[in-house]
């Protein structure tokens, strides 16, 4: 768990935005389908820890290309967290991200 959080924090610190899929991507979910439920559960745990460490982040939607904080649109408060990147979706399908709320 510690390594997962460090990995996503490094990405977040560099970009001020983080795709929720990163929480499962770093756990190599694609190569471990038999552990899908465990990986998603661990993603939820890591997300909670991340949010505690970064309380100013907000949940938003963004489309490719352009993972830039200023392009994200705020998600509704009741949006269900989705940690799985759908490789079959169209390239412009929106994905959930965490955005650094301290960056203007």
Order of alpha helices (4+ residues) and beta strands (2+ residues): alpha-beta-alpha-alpha-beta-beta-beta
